[in-house]
Amino acid sequence: MLIANPLPLTMKVFKGIIGTLKGSPINKNSYIELLQLLYELFQFAKREGLIALEPHVENPEASSILSKYPSFLQNHHAVDFMCDTLKIVLSGGIPAHDLEELMEIDLDTMHTSELQAPSALNTVSDAFPGLGIVAAVLGVIITMGIIDQPPAIIGLSVAAALVGTFFGILMSYGLVGPLAKNMEHMVNAEGRYMNSIKAALLAFAKGTPAAVAVEYTRRSIAPEDRPTFKETEEATKKR
């Protein structure tokens, strides 16, 4: 891990491992909160004008709207993505298809960067069986040096060699590999969350009503986390 990767990536790997123990923060409730935020933000822009969004996207932590939604504010990638995109919309002069291409570039770059950590951990997982074989070969070498000893002593040495192989395979397929896969699932969940924001921002840039833009977001959510139409309607009416 330390030899193959730069230090910042190694730190991301360990943060990702801790994240798998905590579980993904993205779930149905966080999506409902996102839908509420988008609806309120778009309604505010329609009522007050686009220029009124500027202080909210320039300083989201101090925004009277965004500060109501802590699960969104804690996701720094989502905050930066949404605010930077809205700044482009506020500047004007960008067609919807160009805005979509710009967001896709941003999301692809972000997703590729986030996948580096599980990929690095998966490389370590792939190396463990090889290290187990090295341990077994070393055990055989030691055994050959005591070949004239009683069978009980030789058997103990051979057993120690096999333990090295067992440990390497167990760590690879029983622990490190599954951890890497779990991290990958969390990255993909984050990617789906970001794509939901993209769908809403693109619909908003095209001038669709707030409720329709929110519906674009809802339809882009995976079925297991997607709120129903009624749940979405009730949640947005609260705002």
N, C-alpha and C positions, 0 to 999 in steps of 0.2 A: 504493500500500500504506500509506504513512504518513498520507496525508490521510484515507483512508476508514475506517481502523480505529484503535481505541485501542491504546496502547502494549502492554498485556499480551497482547492478541490478536496483535499483530504479532510479539511474542516467541514466542508459541505456534506461529506459522507457521514461523518460522526453526528452532525446535526440531523441528517436524514434518518439515521438509525434511532436517535432519540424521538424523532417525529413519528416513527412507526409504532413506538411504544405508547405514545400519547393518542394515536389514532388521527385520522383525517378530520380537520375542522369543517370540511365541506360536506353538508348534508341537506336534507329537505328544509330545515329551519333556516340555514344560511341562504338558501335559494329564495325562500319566501322574503327574507329580509332584503335581499338584492332586488327582488321585484318591487317591493315597497319603495326602496330608495330610487330606483329608476323612474317609477311612476311620479313620485313627488318631485324629482328633479326636472322631469320633462314638463310636468304641469306648471312648475314655477317658471320655466323658460317661456312657455306659451303665454303665461299671464303677465310676466314682467318684461319679457323680451330677452333675446339671446345674451345681450351685453350684461344682463344682471347675473349671469352665471360666472362671470369672470372672477370675482373674489372667492367664489366657492371652489373653483378649480385651481386657482393660484395658491390657496392656503387651505387644503381640505381638512386639516386637523381643527382649524378654527371655524369651519363652515357650520352654520346653524342647521343645515340640512344633513350633511354627511356625518356630523358628530352624533346623530341619532342612531347610527348603524355601526356599532362597534365591531361586529364580525367582518364587515367590509373594510373598515379602516385598518384592522389588523393585518389584512392581506395587502402588503405593500406593492406587490406586482399588479394587483387589480386596481389599486388607487392610482398608481403611476400611469397605467394603460388607459384608464378611463379619462383621467384629467388631461393627459397629453393629447388624446384624441379630441376631446372637447375644445381644447385650445386651438387645434387646427380648424375645427368647425367654426369657432368664433372668429377666426381670422378671415374666413370666407374664401370664395374663389376656388374651391376644390370640388370637382364632380364626385358623385357618390361612388362610381367605379374606381376612381383613383384613391378615395378614402378607404375603400374595402381592400385594395391592394396594399396600401400603407399599413393597415391593421394586420393583414396576413403576414407581412414581412416581420412586423414586431412580434407577433405570436409565435411564428416559426423560430425566430432567433431565441426567444425566451424559452420555448419548449426544448429546443436542442441543448441549450445551456443547462437546464434543469435535469435533463436525462444523463448528463455526464456523471453525476454522483452514483446512481444505481449501476451504470455501466462500469465504473471503476470498482465498485464492490463486487460486481459479477466477475470481473477479472480475477479478483482475489479468490473467489469461490472456485473458479476453474483451476487455479493453481494449487489448491489444497490436496487433491488426489496425487498430483505430481510430487508434492512435498512428502506425502505419505509413502510413496514408492521410494523416495530417497531415504526415509527413515528405515524402511524395510531392508534396503540394500545395505545400509550401514549396520543394521542388526545382523545380517548374514555375514558381513565382514568380521564383526566381533565374534560371531559363532565359530567361524573358521579358525579363529585364533585360539579357541578353547576346545577344538574338536576331540582332543584326547581326554577330556573330562568326562565324568559319569553322565549318563543320559538325563538325569534330573537337572543337572546344571545346564546342559546343552538345550534341553526343552525350555527352560526358563528364558534363555537368551533368544531362542526362536520366537517364543511367545511375545517377548518384548518387541521384537521386530514387527510382528503382525499387529501389535497394538498401534504402532505408528501408522500403518496402512489404514487400520480401522478408524483412527482418529481423523486422518485426512479426509476420508470419504464421508464420515459423519459430519464434519464441519462444513464440507462443501455442499452436500445435498440435504443435510438436515438442519442447517442453521444459516450460513452465510448466503447461500443461493436463494432460499426463501425470503430472507431479509431484503436482498436486492430486488426481488420481484415485488415485494410489498412496497418498497420505495418507488418503483416504477408505476405501480397502480396509483399511488398518491400523486405523482407527477401528472399522470393522465387525468386524474380527477380535477386537478388544478387547471389543466388545459381545457377541459370541458366547461369549467366555470368561466374562464376567460373568453371562450367562444360564445358563451351566452351573453356576456357584456357586449361583445362585438356585434352580435345580431341586433341588440337593442340600439346601439349607437348608430349603426348603419340605417336602421329604420327611422330613427330620429332625424338623421341628416337628410333623408329623403322627404321629410316633412309630414310623416304619418302622425296621427294623433297619439297621445301618450298611452292610451289603453291598448292600441294596436301594436305600438313598439314593445310594450311589456309582453304582449302575446307572442311576438316574435321570440322574445327571450324564453318564455315558458315552453314553447315548442322545441327549443334547442336543448332543453334539459333532458338528461337521461331518464327513462321511464321510472327507474327505482327511486329517483329523487324529485321527480316532477310533481309540483302541486296540481291539483285539479283546477279546472276553470273557476269553479265556485270558490275554492280556497283562495285563489288569486284575487278574485273580485272582492271577497270579504276583507282580505289583507290590505288591498289598495284603498278600499273605502275608509279604513281606519285612519289613513293618512290624509 
